[in-house]
């Protein structure tokens, strides 16, 4: 088994250049891809366009505030489940409560420990993208071990190519979710690589064949006009 899980994309929203640079450096050192901006409007546009896995969001931003960015992200179906870690110099309990009630999944007060912040980032990703932190994923009789890149179905090992492995890990992280071809391209191939959407269909076909190699029903579902899902 070969091929690594695609690196999580963190959307970093921080208007202080020095702070933004330090955070971006440390996130990349942890193995994350980083998309950074200094304002709320662009953050909302990037969240729509790039499908990040997590947002690190400063409360105090020019124009649209971080709290408003969080509120809007949590209002949209497409970004409602997106983990948001709010960073703020506001230390009062009422501010923390307001941030969490707006939808933030975690709240970190400045000045903060970078080690602690990275641990909180990993904790949120462990909940939403367990494969990126080496967790085992289970769906019915299928088991995927993200650390050893092994897949078994009904106790029998399956041989998957790198793209098929990434597709399966994506599906197994959110069983039942319908993924469009464009979303799968972003997650498996990356945004910086141009690949025809029909390539997704080819690899889905290979994944289906591998999953059914030792028998068992096809667990993948084609949703006409929308994409694919597991279960």
ZIJO-V602344 format. One record per pair of residues at least 6 apart in sequence whose ideal C-beta (glycine too) atoms are under 8 Angstrom apart, sorted by sequence separation. I is the first residue (numbers start at 0). J is the second residue. D is the distance in whole Angstrom. If there is no record, write none. Layout:
i = [I;I]
j = [J;J]
d = [D;D]
This chain:
i = [13;27;36;45;58;59;72;73;89;130;136;137;143;144;150;151;188;211;221;222;26;58;72;87;99;124;125;129;135;136;143;149;150;210;220;11;46;57;58;60;98;107;124;135;142;159;170;178;210;219;220;13;36;56;72;107;125;135;136;141;142;150;169;210;219;220;23;73;135;141;142;184;188;207;219;220;11;34;72;87;95;121;134;141;218;11;23;42;56;107;133;140;184;187;207;218;56;85;95;130;132;133;140;206;42;69;105;131;150;169;184;11;34;54;130;181;184;187;19;69;129;148;180;183;203;9;34;105;150;166;169;19;42;54;85;90;105;169;66;83;84;87;89;104;180;43;65;83;84;85;87;88;180;16;39;42;65;83;84;85;86;87;88;143;165;166;9;11;13;38;39;40;65;82;83;84;85;87;165;8;9;11;12;14;37;38;39;40;82;84;86;145;6;7;8;9;10;11;12;13;14;37;38;39;143;203;6;7;8;9;10;11;12;38;39;43;86;143;162;6;8;10;12;39;42;46;141;162;12;54;56;58;39;43;53;54;56;57;58;59;73;143;199;26;39;43;52;53;54;55;56;57;58;59;69;73;12;47;51;52;53;54;56;57;58;72;86;141;47;53;55;58;66;70;10;46;66;69;70;84;136;138;22;69;138;69;137;10;46;66;84;136;10;58;84;136;138;166;166;130;10;18;84;163;167;58;162;166;8;10;82;130;8;9;12;13;15;82;130;160;163;8;9;10;11;12;14;129;163;167;183;8;9;10;11;12;13;82;128;182;183;7;8;9;10;12;14;82;127;160;177;7;9;10;14;163;179;180;14;56;80;159;179;12;177;178;170;177;178;159;177;178;158;177;157;176;12;157;175;174;175;157;174;175;12;157;174;170;152;155;170;171;170;153;55;152;153;153;167;152;55;53;141;53;53;52;13;53;52;140;52;141;52;139;138;25;29;31;22;25;26;29;138;139;21;25;29;138;22;26;9;7;7;7;6;4;4;50;50;49;50;4;49;3;2;0;1;0;0;0;0;2;3;0;1;2;1;2;4;5;4;2;1;2;0;4;5;5;5]
j = [19;33;42;51;64;65;78;79;95;136;142;143;149;150;156;157;194;217;227;228;33;65;79;94;106;131;132;136;142;143;150;156;157;217;227;19;54;65;66;68;106;115;132;143;150;167;178;186;218;227;228;22;45;65;81;116;134;144;145;150;151;159;178;219;228;229;33;83;145;151;152;194;198;217;229;230;22;45;83;98;106;132;145;152;229;23;35;54;68;119;145;152;196;199;219;230;69;98;108;143;145;146;153;219;56;83;119;145;164;183;198;26;49;69;145;196;199;202;35;85;145;164;196;199;219;26;51;122;167;183;186;37;60;72;103;108;123;187;85;102;103;106;108;123;199;63;85;103;104;105;107;108;200;37;60;63;86;104;105;106;107;108;109;164;186;187;31;33;35;60;61;62;87;104;105;106;107;109;187;31;32;34;35;37;60;61;62;63;105;107;109;168;30;31;32;33;34;35;36;37;38;61;62;63;167;227;31;32;33;34;35;36;37;63;64;68;111;168;187;32;34;36;38;65;68;72;167;188;39;81;83;85;67;71;81;82;84;85;86;87;101;171;227;55;68;72;81;82;83;84;85;86;87;88;98;102;42;77;81;82;83;84;86;87;88;102;116;171;78;84;86;89;97;101;42;78;98;101;102;116;168;170;55;102;171;103;171;45;81;101;119;171;46;94;120;172;174;202;203;168;49;57;123;202;206;98;202;206;49;51;123;171;50;51;54;55;57;124;172;202;205;51;52;53;54;55;57;172;206;210;226;52;53;54;55;56;57;126;172;226;227;52;53;54;55;57;59;127;172;205;222;53;55;56;60;209;225;226;61;103;127;206;226;60;225;226;219;226;227;209;227;228;209;228;209;228;65;210;228;228;229;212;229;230;68;213;230;227;210;213;228;229;229;213;116;213;214;215;229;215;120;120;210;123;124;124;86;127;127;215;128;218;131;218;218;113;117;120;113;116;117;120;229;230;113;117;121;230;116;120;120;124;128;131;131;130;131;182;185;185;186;145;190;148;148;147;148;148;149;150;158;160;161;159;160;161;161;162;164;165;165;164;164;165;164;168;186;187;189]
d = [4;6;5;7;7;7;4;6;8;6;7;8;8;8;7;7;5;6;6;6;5;4;8;7;6;6;5;6;6;4;5;6;5;7;7;6;7;5;6;7;5;8;6;7;7;7;7;8;6;6;5;6;6;5;6;6;7;5;7;7;5;6;7;7;7;7;5;8;7;7;8;6;8;5;6;7;6;6;6;7;5;6;6;5;6;6;5;7;6;7;5;6;7;8;6;6;6;5;8;7;8;4;5;7;7;5;5;7;7;7;8;7;6;8;4;7;6;8;6;6;7;6;4;5;7;5;6;8;7;7;5;7;8;7;4;5;6;7;8;7;7;7;7;6;4;7;6;5;7;7;8;7;7;7;5;8;8;5;5;5;5;6;4;8;7;6;5;6;7;6;8;6;7;5;8;8;7;7;4;7;7;7;8;4;8;6;6;5;8;6;6;6;6;5;5;5;5;4;6;7;7;8;6;3;6;6;6;7;8;7;8;7;8;7;6;6;7;6;6;5;6;8;8;7;5;6;8;8;7;6;6;6;6;6;7;7;7;8;7;7;7;5;8;8;4;7;8;5;5;5;5;5;4;7;7;3;4;7;7;8;8;7;7;7;8;7;8;7;8;7;7;6;7;5;7;5;6;5;7;8;7;8;7;5;5;5;8;6;7;5;6;4;6;8;7;7;5;6;7;4;7;8;7;6;6;7;5;5;6;4;4;7;7;6;7;7;8;7;6;8;5;5;7;7;8;7;6;6;4;8;7;5;5;5;5;5;5;7;6;7;7;4;8;7;7;6;7;6;7;7;5;7;6;8;5;6;6;6;6;8;7;7;4;7;5;5;7;5;6;5;7;7;7;5;5;6;7;7;6;8;7;6;5;5;7;8;5;8;6;5;7;6;4;7;8;6;8;6;8;6;7;6;7;6;6;6;7;7;7;7;6;7;8;7;7;5;5;7;8;8;8;7;6;8;7;6;8;7;8;7;7;6;6;5;7;5;5;6;6;8;7;6;7;8;7;7;7;4;6;7;7;7;8;7;8;2;6;7;8;6;6;5;8;6;7;6;6;6;7]
